[in-house]
Amino acid sequence: GRRTSVEFLRTMRRTLPPVEFGREFLGWGEGDDAISIDAWRALADPGSKPNPRPASLAVDVAPRQRSAAVLVAAYRPDGRVHVEILEHARGVAWLGEFLGGLQRERFVGVKVRHVGGRAPVMAIVPDLVAAGVQLEAMGDTEFAAACGGFEQLVTSGGVRHLGESRLTAAFGAVAQVDIGDGGWVMSRKGSAGDISPAVAAVVAVRDLATRSEERRVGKEC
């Protein structure tokens, strides 16, 4: 109300993305990001193309079923992980047909992973199952490992993405909750926007790494 007017702040809040507004006017620092947005942006590769298999699918739903996101993770020929939004749209009515089509046509035999527990997606799991979608929930412990593993992958440069603004915005909106022994998980409470693409990305990448390790161990045995 002195040097900066309330109306100016309102205008900036409407104009700037949440994370940028937080940095400019609320004192947010780089350390507040669950995933370093600068590091994430540096990993953009608009020409990134993954191998067709193995691939992992994941879905996440925003609170009150306002929107949903479906992502895929797969390895590139250079060994890095490619992660990409397949669809991110309002509501959830489209999910059954869309996911069923993916499993019938492009990703035969690939289950769709999702966060379990009290996650918003759990409310529509029965409808998706009834539509013939093959699903598999991810428990709290594995999700925590997924969040930490994804952070390490970004830090090491082991992931690439197409530079999609929706995915970058989702990571920028994520609020993190610290858990025991230095771990953390993404939290919808306190997040500054729709984080469903970010959650689905983390779940898909974790599933890809887990299944690839299981295949490697199986071959060694």
C-alpha positions, 0 to 999 in steps of 0.5 A: 500500500506504500511503494507498491499498490495492491492493484499493481500486485493484483495485476502482476498475480494475474499476469505472471505464472505462480512461481515467477510471482512468488520469486518476484514478490514473496521472496521464494528462492530456488531452494523452494522448488521441489524440482529445480525449474531452471534445471528442468527447463535446461533439459528440454529437447523438442526433437526428443524421440523415445524407443517404442518399448519399454514404455510406462503410462501414468494418469493423475487427476486434479482435485474435484476432477477438474482435469486429468493428465496422462503421461508416458515415459520411455528410454531414448536410444542414448539411454536417457529417459523421455517423458511426455504428455499424451493428454491433459484436458478438463474433466475426467469423462474422456479418460476411459476411452482415451486410456483404453485406446492407448492400451489396445493400439499403442501400449498393449499389455502396459498397465496404467500406473497411478497414485493410490491412497486418498489421491483424487484419481481413486474416485474414478478407478472403478469407472476406468476398470469398468471401461476395460482399462488395466490399472495398478496403484502406487503406494505411499512408499513407492511414490516417495521413492519416485519423487526422490528418484525423479529429483536425482534424475533431473539433477544428473541430466538423465531425463529429457522432455519436449519443453511443454509449457503445461508440464513445466508449469505443473512442476513449478506449482508443486508444493513438497512435503518433507518426510522422514530421512530426508525424503519428500513427496509432492502435495496438492495442498499448498500447490499453486496450480494443477500439478497432475501432469507433474505427478503423472510424470514422476509415477511414469518414470518410476514405473519405467525404472522399476520394470526395467530393473526387474527385467535386468535381474530376471535375465541375470537369474 
